[in-house]
Amino acid sequence: MKNLKRILILGAGITGLSAAYHCRKLMPDVKIEVWDKQERTGGVLETLNLNGYQIEQSADNFITTVPWGLELCQELGLSDEVVQTNPLYRRTYVVRKGNLHLLPDGFMMMAPTRMWPLAVTPILSPFGKLRAACEFFLPKSRETGDETMAHFAKRRLGREVFERLIEPLVSGVYAADMDKLSVLATLPRFREMEKNHGSLIRAMRAQMKVSRQVREQSQESGARYSLFVTLKNGLSHITDTLASRISIENIRLSREAVQLERKSESGVLYWECTDRRGTAERFDAVIFALPSYETARLLKTSHPKLGELLGKIEHSGTAIATFAFSQHQMKKKVRGMGFVVPKIENSPILAGSFSSLKYVHRAPAGKLLIRIFAGGARAPEMATMPDEELLPILRREMNRNLHIQGEPEYQVVAHWPRTMPQYHLGHLELVQEIESQVASISDVAVAGNSFHGVGIPNCIHSGQQAAESLQKKRGLG
């Protein structure tokens, strides 16, 4: 593949744009072309600005515990736009019997760092609290294989902690079925904690001790970012800036690839990609920055085994409804960034975010912006439910939890069917097999949230790795 002259990147979301930007840096002599079936760049990332409200239609921030999001912002000259969460509201609520209760201080996704807040929380019964405390004394598992999130959490902390705390927190991230979700593919560090310390509680205590020492030693090293950050001008500014750096003439919007054929001319292999209008073009290599099922469709003829493997990754979807109110309309006083809803509450809501409390620039003074998440593996039909059916359901439940009076100033719904890959048991082995197949193809790379992480930084990194793999293959070609 040393004669690589033209690369096609399918998908102009954060992954595809990251791949294109990185390809330009690594291979400046190669022409890059990006196709996307949508009329805009950004994929699921979309920022709306309505009369002083800033509404994120999908993800509204990204995590800072991995470096790729912040590093890209710095490289693009966007560091001054990075906004941290409001320190006055860095708490999360959990719904129990329709009421909001603060998540116990120090409870980190699947384990407590402090026992007293867990001991006094009204979210758990006395028996549930006692069972959780027993985790300290339980022996570690001798099994080394994968297990489901539900099995692991119940085994270590008991059914009630799983149902009331862990399940809603994890569902808020993965929108998944906990009886199928893989621990090793999603939160492997907790299995490592059990392996290395014998107990999640002991591991968290040791980790907190180390963290305190690091903070004490680095007090003069400058400001530290909060766990989550966003951009003042919206997350679309990342994808818009990437698109401008790639140059707009290299991006073909409203152009969907419907057929991809492997062809040969004078002994030289190439790809012929045909769009929905029937126009075909020739490329030397392809990066797939699409949902895995779309990549599977395009590769099923030329590489049926790879297409079959990609098609095994299941996806769920969500609907996100955003409501704008005056602050006085919400009678429930809150001091957190949002809330999660356990499955056993039988609620149509997965989670909610007080978007303008989390980031104060998102609403005018005296106003409140609330985002409500529905669907996922719990209720997949809600991802595509018509707005006239969906909104009344969500409004009724939201009003019950938050005691909101009156009508919203705005209400906007974003539907995202089949956008959340489900990292089911066996996902790591499946991805390993997919990557082995891709490695044997000299002019193909795959990227996206279907493989190694669903967050924005992971998608950025996945696109970068795809570009690097093509560069490496080019050198070997």
C-alpha positions as CSV (number, residue, x, y, z in Angstrom):
1,M,0.0,0.0,0.0
2,K,3.0,2.3,-0.5
3,N,1.2,3.9,-3.4
4,L,-1.6,5.1,-1.1
5,K,-3.0,8.3,-2.7
6,R,-6.6,8.5,-1.6
7,I,-8.3,7.6,1.7
8,L,-12.1,7.4,2.1
9,I,-13.4,8.0,5.7
10,L,-17.0,6.9,6.2
11,G,-18.7,8.9,8.9
12,A,-18.2,12.6,9.9
13,G,-18.9,12.3,13.6
14,I,-16.2,12.9,16.2
15,T,-14.5,9.6,15.3
16,G,-14.4,10.1,11.6
17,L,-13.3,13.7,11.9
18,S,-10.6,12.8,14.4
19,A,-9.4,10.1,12.0
20,A,-9.3,12.5,9.1
21,Y,-7.5,15.2,11.0
22,H,-4.9,12.7,12.2
23,C,-4.5,11.2,8.7
24,R,-3.7,14.7,7.4
25,K,-1.0,15.1,10.0
26,L,0.6,11.7,9.5
27,M,0.2,11.5,5.7
28,P,0.1,15.0,4.3
29,D,0.7,13.8,0.7
30,V,-2.5,11.7,0.8
31,K,-5.9,13.0,-0.3
32,I,-8.6,12.6,2.4
33,E,-12.3,12.4,1.6
34,V,-15.0,12.1,4.3
35,W,-18.5,11.0,3.4
36,D,-21.6,11.2,5.7
37,K,-25.3,10.7,5.1
38,Q,-26.3,13.6,7.3
39,E,-26.5,17.2,6.2
40,R,-24.0,18.3,8.8
41,T,-20.8,17.2,10.5
42,G,-20.7,16.0,14.1
43,G,-22.7,12.8,14.1
44,V,-24.6,12.6,17.4
45,L,-22.8,15.7,18.7
46,E,-25.1,18.7,18.0
47,T,-25.4,22.0,20.0
48,L,-28.5,24.1,19.6
49,N,-28.6,27.8,20.7
50,L,-32.2,29.0,21.3
51,N,-32.7,32.5,22.8
52,G,-29.9,32.3,25.4
53,Y,-30.3,28.5,26.0
54,Q,-27.5,26.2,24.9
55,I,-28.9,22.7,24.3
56,E,-26.7,19.6,23.7
57,Q,-28.6,17.0,21.8
58,S,-26.6,14.0,22.9
59,A,-23.4,14.0,25.1
60,D,-23.1,17.3,27.0
61,N,-19.6,16.8,28.4
62,F,-16.6,14.5,28.5
63,I,-14.5,12.8,31.1
64,T,-11.0,14.0,32.0
65,T,-9.6,10.8,33.5
66,V,-8.4,9.8,30.0
67,P,-6.3,12.4,28.1
68,W,-7.6,12.3,24.5
69,G,-10.4,14.9,24.8
70,L,-8.4,17.5,26.6
71,E,-5.4,16.9,24.4
72,L,-7.4,17.5,21.2
73,C,-8.9,20.7,22.6
74,Q,-5.5,21.9,23.4
75,E,-4.2,21.0,19.9
76,L,-7.1,22.8,18.3
77,G,-6.6,25.9,20.3
78,L,-9.8,25.4,22.3
79,S,-8.3,25.2,25.8
80,D,-9.7,28.6,26.8
81,E,-13.2,27.3,26.1
82,V,-13.0,24.4,28.5
83,V,-15.5,24.8,31.3
84,Q,-15.6,22.8,34.5
85,T,-18.7,21.6,36.3
86,N,-20.2,24.0,38.8
87,P,-18.5,23.1,42.2
88,L,-21.7,24.0,44.1
89,Y,-23.6,21.2,42.4
90,R,-21.2,18.3,42.1
91,R,-23.7,15.8,43.6
92,T,-26.0,13.2,42.1
93,Y,-29.4,12.1,43.2
94,V,-31.0,8.6,43.1
95,V,-34.8,8.2,42.8
96,R,-36.5,6.0,45.4
97,K,-40.3,5.7,45.4
98,G,-40.5,8.9,43.3
99,N,-38.3,11.0,45.7
100,L,-34.8,12.3,45.0
101,H,-32.1,11.3,47.5
102,L,-28.5,12.3,47.3
103,L,-26.1,9.5,46.3
104,P,-24.0,8.7,49.4
105,D,-20.8,10.7,49.5
106,G,-17.9,8.8,48.1
107,F,-19.9,6.1,46.3
108,M,-17.9,5.7,43.0
109,M,-20.0,3.9,40.4
110,M,-19.7,0.5,42.1
111,A,-18.0,0.9,45.5
112,P,-18.0,3.2,48.5
113,T,-14.9,5.2,49.6
114,R,-16.6,6.1,52.9
115,M,-18.9,3.8,54.9
116,W,-20.7,6.4,57.1
117,P,-22.6,8.1,54.2
118,L,-23.7,4.6,53.0
119,A,-24.8,3.7,56.6
120,V,-27.1,6.7,56.9
121,T,-28.6,6.9,53.4
122,P,-32.3,6.5,53.1
123,I,-31.8,4.8,49.7
124,L,-31.0,1.5,51.3
125,S,-32.7,-0.6,54.0
126,P,-30.7,-1.7,57.1
127,F,-30.3,-5.1,55.7
128,G,-29.0,-3.7,52.4
129,K,-26.4,-1.6,54.3
130,L,-25.3,-4.5,56.4
131,R,-24.9,-6.7,53.3
132,A,-22.8,-4.0,51.7
133,A,-20.5,-3.7,54.7
134,C,-19.9,-7.5,54.5
135,E,-18.1,-7.0,51.2
136,F,-15.0,-6.0,53.2
137,F,-14.8,-9.6,54.5
138,L,-15.8,-11.6,51.5
139,P,-13.1,-13.6,49.8
140,K,-12.1,-12.7,46.2
141,S,-13.3,-14.9,43.4
142,R,-10.9,-17.5,42.1
143,E,-12.5,-17.2,38.6
144,T,-10.6,-15.3,36.0
145,G,-13.1,-15.2,33.2
146,D,-15.6,-12.4,32.5
147,E,-19.0,-12.0,34.2
148,T,-22.0,-9.8,33.9
149,M,-22.3,-6.5,35.7
150,A,-25.3,-7.8,37.6
151,H,-23.5,-11.0,38.8
152,F,-20.4,-9.2,39.9
153,A,-22.2,-6.4,41.7
154,K,-24.6,-8.7,43.5
155,R,-21.7,-11.1,44.4
156,R,-19.7,-8.4,46.0
157,L,-22.2,-5.9,47.5
158,G,-25.6,-7.6,47.4
159,R,-28.8,-7.4,45.5
160,E,-30.1,-4.2,47.1
161,V,-27.0,-2.1,46.5
162,F,-27.0,-3.4,42.9
163,E,-30.6,-2.5,42.3
164,R,-30.7,0.8,44.1
165,L,-27.2,2.3,43.3
166,I,-25.1,0.4,40.8
167,E,-27.7,-0.5,38.2
168,P,-29.0,3.1,37.7
169,L,-25.5,4.6,37.7
170,V,-24.1,2.1,35.2
171,S,-27.3,2.3,33.1
172,G,-26.9,6.1,32.9
173,V,-23.7,5.5,31.0
174,Y,-24.3,2.4,28.9
175,A,-28.1,2.2,28.6
176,A,-27.7,-1.5,28.8
177,D,-29.1,-4.7,30.3
178,M,-27.0,-5.4,33.4
179,D,-27.7,-9.1,33.1
180,K,-25.8,-9.0,29.8
181,L,-23.3,-6.2,30.2
182,S,-19.6,-7.3,30.5
183,V,-17.7,-6.1,33.6
184,L,-14.3,-6.6,31.8
185,A,-15.4,-4.6,28.8
186,T,-16.8,-1.7,30.7
187,L,-15.5,-1.3,34.3
188,P,-12.5,-3.7,34.5
189,R,-10.8,-1.7,37.2
190,F,-13.3,-3.0,39.7
191,R,-12.3,-6.6,38.9
192,E,-8.7,-5.5,39.3
193,M,-9.5,-4.1,42.7
194,E,-11.0,-7.4,43.8
195,K,-8.0,-9.3,42.4
196,N,-5.4,-7.0,44.0
197,H,-7.0,-6.1,47.3
198,G,-9.6,-8.9,47.9
199,S,-12.3,-6.3,48.5
200,L,-13.7,-3.3,46.7
201,I,-14.0,-1.4,50.0
202,R,-10.4,-2.1,50.9
203,A,-9.3,-1.2,47.4
204,M,-11.1,2.2,47.4
205,R,-9.7,3.1,50.8
206,A,-6.2,2.4,49.5
207,Q,-6.9,4.4,46.4
208,M,-8.2,7.3,48.3
209,K,-5.1,7.3,50.5
210,V,-2.8,7.4,47.5
211,S,-5.0,10.2,45.9
212,R,-4.7,12.3,49.0
213,Q,-0.9,12.0,49.0
214,V,-0.8,12.9,45.3
215,R,-2.9,16.0,45.9
216,E,-0.8,17.1,48.8
217,Q,2.4,16.7,46.7
218,S,1.0,18.5,43.7
219,Q,-0.8,21.5,45.3
220,E,1.4,23.9,43.4
221,S,1.2,22.2,40.1
222,G,-1.7,24.4,38.9
223,A,-5.4,24.1,38.5
224,R,-6.9,20.6,38.1
225,Y,-9.9,19.9,35.9
226,S,-13.1,18.5,37.3
227,L,-14.0,15.0,36.5
228,F,-16.2,16.2,33.6
229,V,-15.8,19.3,31.4
230,T,-17.5,20.8,28.3
231,L,-16.9,23.7,25.9
232,K,-18.3,27.2,26.5
233,N,-19.5,27.3,22.8
234,G,-20.8,23.8,22.9
235,L,-19.4,20.4,22.0
236,S,-20.2,21.0,18.3
237,H,-17.3,23.5,18.4
238,I,-14.9,20.6,18.6
239,T,-16.3,18.9,15.5
240,D,-16.8,22.2,13.6
241,T,-13.1,23.1,14.3
242,L,-12.0,19.6,13.2
243,A,-14.0,20.0,10.0
244,S,-12.4,23.4,9.3
245,R,-8.9,22.0,9.8
246,I,-9.6,19.1,7.4
247,S,-11.0,21.7,5.0
248,I,-14.6,21.6,3.9
249,E,-13.9,20.6,0.3
250,N,-12.8,17.2,1.5
251,I,-16.1,16.6,3.3
252,R,-19.0,15.3,1.4
253,L,-22.3,15.7,3.3
254,S,-25.6,14.1,2.4
255,R,-23.6,11.3,0.7
256,E,-24.2,7.8,2.0
257,A,-22.2,4.8,1.0
258,V,-24.5,2.1,-0.1
259,Q,-22.1,-0.3,-1.8
260,L,-18.4,-1.0,-1.4
261,E,-16.6,-3.3,-3.8
262,R,-13.1,-4.7,-3.9
263,K,-11.6,-4.4,-7.4
264,S,-8.3,-4.8,-9.1
265,E,-6.6,-3.1,-12.0
266,S,-3.2,-4.2,-13.4
267,G,-2.7,-6.2,-10.2
268,V,-3.4,-3.2,-8.0
269,L,-6.3,-3.6,-5.5
270,Y,-8.6,-0.7,-4.7
271,W,-12.0,0.0,-3.3
272,E,-14.9,1.3,-5.4
273,C,-17.5,3.1,-3.2
274,T,-21.0,3.8,-4.6
275,D,-23.3,6.4,-3.1
276,R,-27.1,6.5,-3.0
277,R,-27.2,8.5,-6.3
278,G,-25.3,5.7,-8.0
279,T,-22.0,7.7,-8.3
280,A,-19.0,5.5,-7.8
281,E,-15.5,6.6,-6.9
282,R,-12.2,4.8,-6.4
283,F,-10.1,4.8,-3.2
284,D,-6.9,3.2,-2.1
285,A,-8.0,2.7,1.6
286,V,-11.1,3.0,3.7
287,I,-11.6,4.0,7.4
288,F,-15.0,2.9,8.7
289,A,-16.1,5.4,11.4
290,L,-19.7,4.1,11.4
291,P,-21.8,2.0,13.8
292,S,-20.5,-1.5,13.5
293,Y,-23.7,-2.8,11.9
294,E,-23.3,-0.3,9.1
295,T,-19.7,-1.3,8.5
296,A,-20.9,-4.9,8.5
297,R,-23.4,-4.2,5.7
298,L,-20.7,-2.6,3.5
299,L,-18.1,-5.4,4.1
300,K,-20.4,-8.4,3.9
301,T,-19.5,-9.1,0.2
302,S,-15.8,-8.5,0.2
303,H,-15.0,-9.8,3.7
304,P,-18.0,-11.9,4.9
305,K,-16.4,-13.2,8.0
306,L,-15.5,-9.7,9.2
307,G,-18.9,-8.5,8.3
308,E,-20.5,-11.3,10.3
309,L,-18.4,-10.5,13.4
310,L,-19.2,-6.8,13.2
311,G,-22.9,-7.6,12.9
312,K,-22.8,-9.4,16.3
313,I,-22.3,-6.2,18.3
314,E,-25.8,-5.2,19.4
315,H,-26.9,-1.6,19.8
316,S,-29.6,0.2,21.9
317,G,-30.9,3.7,21.5
318,T,-32.2,6.6,23.5
319,A,-34.3,9.6,23.3
320,I,-33.2,12.9,25.0
321,A,-35.9,15.5,25.9
322,T,-34.7,18.9,26.9
323,F,-37.0,21.3,28.8
324,A,-36.6,25.0,29.6
325,F,-38.4,26.5,32.6
326,S,-38.2,29.4,34.9
327,Q,-36.4,28.4,38.1
328,H,-39.4,29.2,40.3
329,Q,-41.5,26.6,38.4
330,M,-39.5,23.7,40.0
331,K,-40.7,23.5,43.6
332,K,-38.2,20.8,44.4
333,K,-35.0,22.4,45.7
334,V,-31.9,20.6,44.4
335,R,-28.2,20.9,45.0
336,G,-26.9,18.4,42.4
337,M,-26.2,18.1,38.7
338,G,-28.7,15.4,38.0
339,F,-30.4,12.1,39.0
340,V,-30.5,8.5,38.0
341,V,-33.6,6.2,38.2
342,P,-33.3,2.5,39.2
343,K,-35.0,0.0,36.9
344,I,-37.0,-1.3,39.9
345,E,-38.8,2.1,40.0
346,N,-40.6,1.1,36.8
347,S,-40.1,4.7,35.5
348,P,-40.0,5.7,31.9
349,I,-36.9,7.8,32.8
350,L,-33.4,6.5,32.8
351,A,-31.8,9.6,34.1
352,G,-32.1,13.4,34.2
353,S,-29.6,16.3,34.2
354,F,-30.0,19.8,35.5
355,S,-28.0,21.1,32.6
356,S,-27.9,24.8,33.5
357,L,-26.9,24.0,37.2
358,K,-24.1,21.7,36.0
359,Y,-22.8,24.4,33.6
360,V,-24.2,27.9,34.4
361,H,-23.7,29.3,30.9
362,R,-26.4,27.1,29.4
363,A,-29.4,29.2,30.4
364,P,-30.3,32.9,31.0
365,A,-30.4,34.1,34.6
366,G,-33.4,32.8,36.5
367,K,-34.0,30.0,34.0
368,L,-33.5,26.2,34.2
369,L,-32.6,23.7,31.6
370,I,-33.4,20.0,32.3
371,R,-32.5,17.0,30.1
372,I,-34.4,13.8,30.5
373,F,-33.1,10.4,29.1
374,A,-35.3,7.6,28.1
375,G,-35.0,4.3,26.2
376,G,-32.0,2.1,26.3
377,A,-32.2,-1.6,26.9
378,R,-35.0,-1.0,29.4
379,A,-37.4,0.5,26.9
380,P,-35.9,0.4,23.3
381,E,-39.2,1.5,21.8
382,M,-38.9,5.0,23.4
383,A,-35.9,5.8,21.2
384,T,-38.2,6.1,18.2
385,M,-41.5,6.9,19.9
386,P,-43.2,9.9,18.3
387,D,-42.8,13.2,20.2
388,E,-46.5,13.6,20.8
389,E,-46.5,10.2,22.7
390,L,-43.1,10.5,24.4
391,L,-43.3,14.1,25.8
392,P,-46.5,13.6,27.9
393,I,-45.0,10.4,29.4
394,L,-41.8,12.1,30.3
395,R,-43.4,15.3,31.5
396,R,-45.7,13.4,33.9
397,E,-42.8,11.5,35.5
398,M,-40.5,14.5,35.6
399,N,-43.2,16.5,37.3
400,R,-43.7,13.8,39.9
401,N,-40.0,13.7,40.7
402,L,-39.2,17.4,40.6
403,H,-42.6,19.0,41.4
404,I,-42.6,21.3,38.4
405,Q,-45.6,23.6,37.8
406,G,-46.7,25.1,34.5
407,E,-45.6,24.6,30.9
408,P,-42.0,24.6,29.7
409,E,-40.7,27.6,27.7
410,Y,-39.1,25.2,25.2
411,Q,-39.1,21.4,24.8
412,V,-36.8,19.7,22.3
413,V,-36.4,16.0,21.6
414,A,-33.4,14.2,20.0
415,H,-33.9,10.6,18.9
416,W,-30.8,8.4,18.7
417,P,-31.9,4.8,17.8
418,R,-29.1,2.2,17.6
419,T,-26.4,4.5,18.7
420,M,-25.3,2.9,21.9
421,P,-23.2,-0.3,21.4
422,Q,-23.9,-3.0,24.0
423,Y,-20.7,-4.5,25.5
424,H,-22.3,-7.8,26.3
425,L,-20.5,-10.8,27.8
426,G,-17.8,-11.9,25.4
427,H,-17.4,-8.4,23.9
428,L,-13.6,-8.4,24.5
429,E,-13.1,-11.7,22.7
430,L,-15.4,-10.5,19.8
431,V,-13.4,-7.3,19.4
432,Q,-10.1,-9.1,19.5
433,E,-11.4,-11.4,16.6
434,I,-12.6,-8.3,14.7
435,E,-9.3,-6.5,15.1
436,S,-7.4,-9.7,14.0
437,Q,-9.4,-9.8,10.8
438,V,-8.9,-6.1,10.2
439,A,-5.1,-6.4,10.8
440,S,-4.9,-8.8,7.9
441,I,-6.4,-6.4,5.4
442,S,-3.9,-3.9,4.2
443,D,-6.2,-1.0,3.3
444,V,-8.9,-1.0,5.9
445,A,-9.3,0.4,9.5
446,V,-12.3,0.4,11.8
447,A,-13.1,3.0,14.5
448,G,-15.8,4.2,16.7
449,N,-17.6,3.6,20.0
450,S,-18.5,0.0,19.1
451,F,-15.2,-1.4,20.3
452,H,-13.3,0.1,23.3
453,G,-15.4,2.9,24.9
454,V,-18.5,5.0,24.4
455,G,-17.3,8.4,25.5
456,I,-16.0,11.3,23.4
457,P,-12.3,10.9,24.4
458,N,-12.5,7.2,23.5
459,C,-14.0,8.0,20.1
460,I,-11.3,10.6,19.4
461,H,-8.6,8.1,20.3
462,S,-10.2,5.4,18.2
463,G,-10.1,7.7,15.2
464,Q,-6.5,8.5,15.8
465,Q,-5.6,4.8,16.1
466,A,-7.3,4.1,12.8
467,A,-5.2,6.7,11.1
468,E,-2.0,5.4,12.7
469,S,-2.9,1.8,11.6
470,L,-3.2,2.9,8.0
471,Q,0.1,4.8,8.2
472,K,1.8,1.7,9.6
473,K,0.2,-0.6,6.9
474,R,1.4,1.9,4.3
475,G,4.9,1.7,5.6
476,L,4.8,-2.1,5.5
477,G,3.1,-2.2,2.0
